[in-house]
């Protein structure tokens, strides 16, 4: 009888132990599910939910405003903590490549479309947002043109944050002072430049450091001499760059440098400083996008002194365009993806875009997005691009090694180290080297 009682006691202890284990596992599963949904147990005696920590790389031009937004977001989201690192335009390109090679990319980062963002899509380094976009109605929310430019290597490669078209900003007061009209032909544009130069005004403010700003002018010359159809073929490498039309474009670029239509010593200028000459009245034009209205406001300039026109390249006077986005790391967990999107929705909320309007390229790439108040050139650029058509800006159309070759050619021609003919051959050689490595 004693043995039976002893066995019953042991049996009850074992059952109790297994019941306890089952209860603990159920609780852990519930906590895990709550964390993945971003929810918390409101019980005052419960353990706090583990934070989802996110790292974000952004441009330094956003830092002052973004630091305030991140502080607000972190203080109101006890389950998410965002830490931001800031970089200059070319610094973030270089740092991302280093991080990609060492598998140390952040949870999310700013990038452009085309070949720049495409590198991370082609190498499976980004989280493909295609399914997320389908399930969350992004195709009803965002501008289809922006989503198309964010779709790289068959993947929705980023969260769209801006759709930009590039035009020629000009000082209306300077044009008026010298009796100049907005040029409608390339010949009229050259005449405007000649009159400005004769009166001590640099026609076009630009910068050669890192290549991409002066490229905006060179690509317009290619559009003028090659025409729209051939320019597209050049940018997809379907047509050789060792071509007479390319040589003509580079020769005209050389001529503009020699005539002083671009700032003296521009090859070493920082692109972030091109506005200094225009804002001070030393230059009359600058090739820029919709963000420039925000710069005009933040620098205390009179918006009445600035207007835009499409470069008169011929045909429909197409304008270059590009997209910007936030890419997410392919290694992100589901919780990190959800938390990242929650932060980005906060970053690009109506409230924040209104409060910190000068750091956004407005309007946001959403259907029916309102035009920003006090920024008339933004609507002008979008309207002109809709009427004229666009082509993909060259440094996004090109793979990086070919873009670098173009940048080197620009510098070399400007400093008399290379002829236009040699420049065209150099660009084509870079294209052929790229294909040989594939």
ABEGO torsion letter per residue (X at the ends): XAAAAAAAAAAAAAAAAAAAAAAAAAAAAAAAAAAAAGBBBABAABBBBBBBBBBBBBBAAAAAAAAAAAAAAAAABAABBBBBBBBBAAAAAAAAAAAAAAGABBABBBBBBEAAAAAAAAAGABBBAAAAAAAAGAAAABBAAAAAAABBGGBBABBBABBBBBBBBBBAAAAAAAGBBBBABAAAAAAAAAAAAAAGBBABBBBABGGAAAAAAAAAAAAAAAEAAAAAAAAAGABBABBAAAAAAAAAAAAAAAAGABBBGAAABBAAAAAAAAAAGABABBBBBAAAAAAAAAAGBBAAABBBBBBBAEEAGBBBBBBBBBBBBAABBAAAAAAAAAAAAAAABAAAAAAAAAABBOBBBBBGBBBBBGBAAAAAAAAAAAAAEBBBBAAAABBAAAAAAAAAAAAAAAAGABBAAAAAAAAAAAAAAAAAAX
